[in-house]
Amino acid sequence: MTTTVVHVAGMTCSHCVNAVTEELKELAGVRDVTVDLVAGGTSNVSVTSDAPLDGEAVKAAVDEAGYAVVDD
């Protein structure tokens, strides 16, 4: 198992959390998604998966949900 943490901008509520979680859970090998919501700020999203995830696939999933990954 591996955990990938990404920082996501623009989430403000539980609907936002659900949208991002649903998109990320569709990626192959994803077992769990945990969001530390910072309404109006940058939220930490932890994705637990069987193997390391492709960063571009994670960004694309977050984008599909309507939000943006913020680079460190």
HUGI-V841391 format. One record per run of one state. SS is the DSSP state (h for helix, s for strand, l for the rest). FROM is the first residue (numbers start at 1). TO is the last residue. Records with the same first field share a line. If there is no record, write none. Layout:
SS: FROM-TO ; FROM-TO
This chain:
l: 1-1 ; 10-13 ; 26-29 ; 37-41 ; 50-54 ; 65-67 ; 71-72
s: 2-9 ; 30-36 ; 42-49 ; 68-70
h: 14-25 ; 55-64
